[in-house]
Amino acid sequence: MSQSELSAAEHPVLKAIYGRRSIREYTEEVPPRELILEIIKAGIWAPSGLNNQPWRFAIVWNRERREKLAELTRYGEIIRRAPVVIAVFLDQKVMYHQIKDHQSAGACLQNMLLAAHALGLGGVWLGEILKNGDRVREVLELPEGLELAAVVALGYPNDRRKRAGRKPLESFILKEIP
């Protein structure tokens, strides 16, 4: 199939990838728990080295607890506006390779964001909060041995800004070896 034959409309996965964007503003409507669990389920289907599935999740619905998390990042306003956040951790007991496990966490997070988009929700991956990973774990009353990978803010989109563009594909290709 040639490049010109590809159409995102005919390929739902491509449509989701090209249509998804980071959403930082939400309506006040709280998404149903079933949708949040489906988003996490999509996350756990990400690839992981040796299929170790090192990710663990804390779902935070409680406004007071979200406020405490918001105080741990300069992007706290996003957490305050989100009706639910998911803290994604790596379980150090099952990790076997630091880089590979972190790559797996990235794949898990991307699956979650694509699933949120597919389900009509908006989300954003927050990483700046990592500087306070131990404090996040303490706020959530979780045991040691969990390494914060990211916090994902989720809700129904109330963000009308245009999607950021991308540089041309050719600008990313270093070399093509026939």
Backbone as CSV, one residue per row, in Angstrom:
resi,resn,N_x,N_y,N_z,CA_x,CA_y,CA_z,C_x,C_y,C_z
1,MET,0.848,-1.170,0.000,0.000,0.000,0.000,0.898,1.239,0.000
2,SER,0.659,2.143,-0.885,1.489,3.345,-0.985,1.044,4.376,0.044
3,GLN,1.935,5.340,0.289,1.651,6.419,1.239,0.372,7.151,0.864
4,SER,0.151,7.372,-0.425,-1.026,8.126,-0.852,-2.321,7.351,-0.627
5,GLU,-2.214,6.018,-0.496,-3.407,5.203,-0.284,-3.851,5.182,1.182
6,LEU,-2.954,5.562,2.085,-3.295,5.535,3.499,-4.238,6.684,3.838
7,SER,-5.279,6.353,4.547,-6.221,7.363,5.002,-6.544,7.072,6.455
8,ALA,-6.316,8.053,7.311,-6.580,7.861,8.736,-8.040,7.484,8.977
9,ALA,-8.948,7.991,8.146,-10.372,7.681,8.323,-10.630,6.185,8.162
10,GLU,-9.833,5.531,7.339,-10.000,4.092,7.106,-9.243,3.246,8.128
11,HIS,-8.403,3.877,8.931,-7.576,3.167,9.903,-7.811,3.786,11.278
12,PRO,-8.672,3.182,12.080,-9.058,3.800,13.348,-7.895,4.074,14.299
13,VAL,-6.876,3.224,14.283,-5.740,3.472,15.173,-5.005,4.740,14.735
14,LEU,-4.768,4.881,13.438,-4.119,6.102,12.944,-4.982,7.326,13.221
15,LYS,-6.274,7.185,13.043,-7.184,8.299,13.312,-7.061,8.742,14.769
16,ALA,-6.988,7.785,15.683,-6.848,8.116,17.103,-5.502,8.783,17.375
17,ILE,-4.438,8.249,16.792,-3.111,8.827,17.010,-3.059,10.264,16.506
18,TYR,-3.555,10.503,15.296,-3.489,11.843,14.710,-4.500,12.807,15.320
19,GLY,-5.553,12.294,15.912,-6.587,13.145,16.483,-6.398,13.481,17.951
20,ARG,-5.661,12.658,18.660,-5.461,12.871,20.091,-4.571,14.093,20.329
21,ARG,-4.890,14.812,21.374,-4.021,15.904,21.799,-4.134,16.049,23.300
22,SER,-3.227,16.748,23.902,-3.252,16.944,25.347,-4.353,17.929,25.707
23,ILE,-5.221,17.502,26.625,-6.343,18.326,27.083,-6.067,18.722,28.533
24,ARG,-6.098,20.022,28.779,-5.765,20.554,30.095,-6.940,21.230,30.795
25,GLU,-8.072,21.328,30.113,-9.256,21.936,30.706,-10.430,20.981,30.530
26,TYR,-11.244,20.883,31.600,-12.298,19.878,31.630,-13.612,20.488,32.094
27,THR,-14.700,19.844,31.706,-15.996,20.215,32.266,-16.044,19.676,33.700
28,GLU,-17.074,20.016,34.420,-17.206,19.532,35.801,-17.787,18.125,35.872
29,GLU,-18.263,17.607,34.748,-18.856,16.271,34.739,-17.795,15.220,35.066
30,VAL,-18.135,14.352,35.993,-17.213,13.302,36.426,-17.406,12.071,35.539
31,PRO,-16.341,11.590,34.926,-16.480,10.391,34.080,-16.859,9.171,34.918
32,PRO,-17.620,8.258,34.341,-17.973,7.031,35.080,-16.737,6.172,35.366
33,ARG,-16.766,5.500,36.481,-15.656,4.634,36.887,-15.331,3.612,35.794
34,GLU,-16.350,3.103,35.104,-16.128,2.087,34.067,-15.203,2.621,32.965
35,LEU,-15.350,3.892,32.601,-14.474,4.466,31.570,-13.040,4.571,32.081
36,ILE,-12.881,4.961,33.323,-11.539,5.090,33.891,-10.871,3.718,33.963
37,LEU,-11.629,2.705,34.356,-11.056,1.347,34.400,-10.710,0.855,32.998
38,GLU,-11.500,1.217,31.998,-11.198,0.828,30.612,-9.905,1.501,30.144
39,ILE,-9.689,2.736,30.556,-8.457,3.450,30.206,-7.255,2.758,30.830
40,ILE,-7.384,2.354,32.078,-6.284,1.627,32.734,-6.075,0.275,32.068
41,LYS,-7.159,-0.386,31.711,-7.045,-1.674,31.021,-6.253,-1.514,29.719
42,ALA,-6.525,-0.448,28.970,-5.759,-0.191,27.748,-4.282,0.007,28.085
43,GLY,-4.016,0.676,29.192,-2.636,0.885,29.612,-1.906,-0.410,29.891
44,ILE,-2.573,-1.342,30.559,-1.874,-2.583,30.929,-1.641,-3.505,29.734
45,TRP,-2.245,-3.175,28.591,-1.991,-3.950,27.377,-0.778,-3.433,26.609
46,ALA,-0.075,-2.467,27.163,1.153,-1.992,26.533,2.230,-3.081,26.630
47,PRO,3.199,-3.050,25.732,4.283,-4.034,25.821,5.199,-3.727,27.003
48,SER,5.744,-4.790,27.593,6.749,-4.632,28.648,7.772,-5.753,28.497
49,GLY,9.001,-5.436,28.818,10.071,-6.428,28.713,9.786,-7.635,29.582
50,LEU,9.957,-8.808,29.024,9.672,-10.067,29.707,8.222,-10.148,30.185
51,ASN,7.361,-9.298,29.626,5.960,-9.211,30.032,5.823,-9.031,31.548
52,ASN,6.732,-8.233,32.130,6.712,-8.054,33.584,5.599,-7.123,34.070
53,GLN,4.997,-6.347,33.168,3.859,-5.492,33.504,4.105,-4.744,34.825
54,PRO,5.103,-3.843,34.844,5.522,-3.226,36.108,4.637,-2.086,36.609
55,TRP,3.630,-1.691,35.867,2.840,-0.525,36.215,1.816,-0.822,37.297
56,ARG,1.577,0.201,38.117,0.546,0.159,39.157,-0.139,1.524,39.138
57,PHE,-1.385,1.588,39.567,-2.183,2.804,39.395,-2.881,3.197,40.682
58,ALA,-2.945,4.484,40.929,-3.762,5.034,42.008,-4.736,6.015,41.361
59,ILE,-6.032,5.736,41.485,-7.076,6.582,40.906,-7.526,7.549,41.999
60,VAL,-7.473,8.831,41.697,-7.790,9.842,42.706,-9.025,10.626,42.267
61,TRP,-10.138,10.333,42.927,-11.402,11.041,42.700,-11.549,12.184,43.697
62,ASN,-11.020,12.019,44.886,-11.216,12.914,46.014,-10.585,14.289,45.765
63,ARG,-11.394,15.343,45.880,-10.942,16.715,45.596,-9.821,17.155,46.547
64,GLU,-9.931,16.843,47.820,-8.904,17.255,48.780,-7.565,16.587,48.473
65,ARG,-7.605,15.321,48.091,-6.360,14.613,47.768,-5.766,15.143,46.467
66,ARG,-6.638,15.483,45.507,-6.145,16.098,44.261,-5.495,17.446,44.562
67,GLU,-6.058,18.189,45.497,-5.476,19.483,45.885,-4.075,19.286,46.452
68,LYS,-3.897,18.266,47.276,-2.565,17.987,47.830,-1.579,17.627,46.724
69,LEU,-2.041,16.872,45.725,-1.176,16.556,44.581,-0.857,17.817,43.782
70,ALA,-1.846,18.673,43.614,-1.672,19.905,42.842,-0.577,20.781,43.446
71,GLU,-0.439,20.737,44.753,0.580,21.539,45.430,1.999,21.048,45.154
72,LEU,2.125,19.882,44.541,3.439,19.288,44.295,3.971,19.546,42.885
73,THR,3.259,20.365,42.113,3.692,20.639,40.745,3.320,22.057,40.340
74,ARG,4.115,22.635,39.477,3.759,23.971,38.984,2.577,23.906,38.015
75,TYR,2.170,22.707,37.617,0.988,22.518,36.777,-0.218,22.093,37.604
76,GLY,-0.222,22.524,38.858,-1.280,22.130,39.778,-2.677,22.519,39.331
77,GLU,-2.789,23.590,38.579,-4.118,24.040,38.133,-4.787,22.979,37.256
78,ILE,-4.004,22.251,36.487,-4.560,21.180,35.651,-5.144,20.089,36.542
79,ILE,-4.421,19.721,37.587,-4.903,18.691,38.515,-6.157,19.178,39.230
80,ARG,-6.171,20.440,39.593,-7.358,20.995,40.277,-8.590,20.958,39.377
81,ARG,-8.407,21.202,38.092,-9.551,21.247,37.162,-10.027,19.852,36.752
82,ALA,-9.174,18.865,36.852,-9.530,17.512,36.404,-10.424,16.830,37.433
83,PRO,-11.516,16.204,36.989,-12.375,15.494,37.946,-11.758,14.197,38.468
84,VAL,-10.758,13.689,37.771,-10.071,12.472,38.220,-8.639,12.508,37.700
85,VAL,-7.728,12.011,38.517,-6.351,11.839,38.066,-5.910,10.421,38.388
86,ILE,-5.007,9.942,37.564,-4.432,8.616,37.783,-2.933,8.790,37.945
87,ALA,-2.425,8.372,39.098,-0.986,8.342,39.308,-0.488,6.977,38.842
88,VAL,0.491,6.992,37.953,1.030,5.759,37.388,2.410,5.534,38.005
89,PHE,2.584,4.364,38.580,3.829,4.003,39.244,4.433,2.773,38.589
90,LEU,5.730,2.597,38.809,6.416,1.360,38.462,6.728,0.630,39.766
91,ASP,6.374,-0.644,39.816,6.626,-1.475,40.993,8.067,-1.963,40.917
92,GLN,8.910,-1.452,41.791,10.338,-1.777,41.741,10.621,-3.247,42.004
93,LYS,9.692,-3.949,42.648,9.901,-5.383,42.910,9.855,-6.210,41.628
94,VAL,9.135,-5.737,40.610,9.024,-6.521,39.379,9.834,-5.914,38.224
95,MET,10.435,-4.751,38.463,11.267,-4.143,37.418,12.526,-4.987,37.231
96,TYR,13.016,-5.062,36.005,14.249,-5.799,35.780,15.283,-4.980,35.012
97,HIS,14.862,-3.916,34.357,15.794,-3.089,33.594,15.248,-1.661,33.580
98,GLN,15.961,-0.749,34.210,15.479,0.618,34.404,14.980,1.259,33.112
99,ILE,15.782,1.243,32.076,15.402,1.919,30.830,14.209,1.229,30.184
100,LYS,14.267,-0.092,30.063,13.157,-0.808,29.420,11.845,-0.635,30.184
101,ASP,11.923,-0.651,31.505,10.700,-0.497,32.284,10.133,0.914,32.150
102,HIS,10.991,1.899,32.051,10.511,3.266,31.831,9.927,3.415,30.421
103,GLN,10.523,2.752,29.459,9.943,2.763,28.111,8.564,2.109,28.126
104,SER,8.429,1.025,28.865,7.123,0.363,28.990,6.100,1.287,29.626
105,ALA,6.529,2.053,30.625,5.614,3.001,31.264,5.152,4.040,30.252
106,GLY,6.055,4.481,29.378,5.661,5.435,28.335,4.639,4.838,27.389
107,ALA,4.827,3.579,27.024,3.852,2.912,26.152,2.510,2.770,26.864
108,CYS,2.543,2.444,28.140,1.322,2.335,28.950,0.586,3.676,28.972
109,LEU,1.318,4.748,29.213,0.713,6.082,29.269,0.119,6.476,27.924
110,GLN,0.821,6.184,26.841,0.292,6.515,25.518,-0.982,5.716,25.236
111,ASN,-0.991,4.438,25.591,-2.220,3.648,25.428,-3.368,4.273,26.209
112,MET,-3.089,4.717,27.423,-4.133,5.315,28.254,-4.680,6.587,27.612
113,LEU,-3.798,7.421,27.091,-4.243,8.672,26.472,-5.033,8.411,25.191
114,LEU,-4.611,7.421,24.417,-5.367,7.068,23.210,-6.735,6.495,23.575
115,ALA,-6.790,5.673,24.624,-8.071,5.112,25.064,-8.988,6.227,25.560
116,ALA,-8.454,7.165,26.319,-9.268,8.291,26.800,-9.860,9.043,25.614
117,HIS,-9.039,9.314,24.615,-9.506,10.013,23.418,-10.615,9.212,22.728
118,ALA,-10.400,7.912,22.583,-11.380,7.056,21.907,-12.710,7.014,22.672
119,LEU,-12.651,7.179,23.989,-13.849,7.114,24.830,-14.489,8.484,25.054
120,GLY,-13.986,9.502,24.363,-14.578,10.832,24.464,-14.070,11.671,25.620
121,LEU,-13.020,11.206,26.282,-12.423,11.966,27.372,-11.163,12.660,26.872
122,GLY,-10.716,13.616,27.627,-9.459,14.278,27.343,-8.509,14.033,28.488
123,GLY,-7.235,14.010,28.177,-6.248,13.782,29.218,-4.929,14.437,28.886
124,VAL,-4.108,14.568,29.912,-2.759,15.087,29.713,-1.821,14.341,30.652
125,TRP,-0.653,14.054,30.126,0.403,13.346,30.827,1.243,14.397,31.525
126,LEU,1.288,14.364,32.851,2.052,15.334,33.629,3.324,14.677,34.161
127,GLY,4.458,15.237,33.790,5.729,14.661,34.204,6.528,15.538,35.153
128,GLU,6.261,16.817,35.180,7.040,17.726,36.027,6.909,17.353,37.502
129,ILE,5.814,16.731,37.855,5.555,16.309,39.237,6.519,15.211,39.702
130,LEU,7.240,14.602,38.757,8.176,13.527,39.113,9.212,13.966,40.138
131,LYS,9.555,15.250,40.137,10.542,15.750,41.102,10.084,15.523,42.541
132,ASN,8.778,15.319,42.726,8.201,15.078,44.045,7.570,13.692,44.134
133,GLY,8.148,12.742,43.437,7.575,11.395,43.383,7.341,10.766,44.738
134,ASP,8.307,10.896,45.656,8.130,10.305,46.982,6.998,10.989,47.739
135,ARG,6.863,12.302,47.576,5.785,13.024,48.255,4.429,12.642,47.669
136,VAL,4.367,12.401,46.348,3.122,11.929,45.731,2.720,10.598,46.353
137,ARG,3.691,9.707,46.465,3.430,8.398,47.064,2.919,8.552,48.498
138,GLU,3.490,9.481,49.255,3.064,9.726,50.633,1.649,10.302,50.685
139,VAL,1.346,11.270,49.828,-0.007,11.854,49.786,-1.041,10.778,49.500
140,LEU,-0.670,9.827,48.649,-1.595,8.748,48.279,-1.545,7.575,49.256
141,GLU,-0.698,7.696,50.279,-0.554,6.677,51.317,-0.217,5.313,50.719
142,LEU,0.793,5.328,49.855,1.254,4.099,49.207,2.600,3.688,49.800
143,PRO,2.914,2.405,49.763,4.171,1.937,50.355,5.391,2.325,49.512
144,GLU,6.547,2.220,50.127,7.802,2.417,49.398,7.922,1.311,48.354
145,GLY,8.832,1.502,47.414,9.036,0.503,46.373,8.231,0.789,45.125
146,LEU,7.539,1.935,45.103,6.792,2.356,43.918,7.431,3.640,43.398
147,GLU,7.795,3.647,42.133,8.420,4.807,41.510,7.408,5.515,40.618
148,LEU,7.167,6.783,40.879,6.201,7.539,40.085,6.689,7.658,38.646
149,ALA,5.830,7.298,37.691,6.137,7.425,36.265,5.475,8.667,35.672
150,ALA,4.279,9.011,36.144,3.547,10.189,35.652,2.238,10.282,36.406
151,VAL,1.603,11.428,36.255,0.225,11.613,36.691,-0.562,11.991,35.439
152,VAL,-1.699,11.343,35.252,-2.552,11.636,34.102,-3.825,12.301,34.626
153,ALA,-4.080,13.517,34.146,-5.322,14.221,34.477,-6.348,13.865,33.408
154,LEU,-7.579,13.570,33.827,-8.627,13.131,32.901,-9.951,13.820,33.167
155,GLY,-10.723,13.993,32.111,-12.065,14.533,32.226,-12.663,14.741,30.849
156,TYR,-13.888,15.242,30.835,-14.508,15.575,29.555,-13.914,16.891,29.068
157,PRO,-13.464,16.952,27.823,-12.757,18.141,27.327,-13.606,19.412,27.362
158,ASN,-12.958,20.477,27.798,-13.536,21.814,27.735,-12.447,22.743,27.197
159,ASP,-11.740,22.245,26.214,-10.566,22.920,25.663,-10.796,23.101,24.174
160,ARG,-10.889,24.311,23.732,-11.230,24.583,22.342,-10.027,25.021,21.501
161,ARG,-8.839,24.930,22.078,-7.657,25.344,21.328,-7.360,24.373,20.191
162,LYS,-6.718,24.875,19.183,-6.342,24.049,18.028,-5.205,23.112,18.414
163,ARG,-5.155,21.991,17.749,-4.083,21.024,17.953,-2.780,21.590,17.427
164,ALA,-1.727,21.386,18.188,-0.400,21.805,17.743,0.002,20.971,16.534
165,GLY,0.638,21.585,15.588,1.064,20.881,14.386,2.335,20.075,14.606
166,ARG,2.774,19.462,13.578,4.016,18.690,13.610,4.900,19.149,12.464
167,LYS,6.187,19.054,12.678,7.140,19.358,11.620,6.975,18.306,10.529
168,PRO,7.432,18.599,9.309,7.318,17.605,8.231,8.080,16.319,8.566
169,LEU,7.526,15.208,8.161,8.115,13.898,8.410,9.588,13.861,8.010
170,GLU,9.903,14.443,6.875,11.266,14.394,6.357,12.276,15.011,7.319
171,SER,11.846,15.959,8.142,12.773,16.627,9.045,13.228,15.722,10.200
172,PHE,12.594,14.578,10.370,12.956,13.660,11.458,13.807,12.481,10.994
173,ILE,13.854,12.244,9.697,14.564,11.052,9.186,16.025,11.406,8.987
174,LEU,16.878,10.718,9.730,18.317,10.951,9.653,18.911,10.362,8.382
175,LYS,18.443,9.159,8.050,19.031,8.455,6.926,18.090,7.338,6.526
176,GLU,18.040,7.053,5.261,17.272,5.925,4.771,18.225,5.078,3.939
177,ILE,18.411,3.856,4.372,19.396,2.975,3.734,18.654,1.930,2.922
178,PRO,18.746,2.040,1.575,18.030,1.071,0.734,18.660,-0.323,0.780
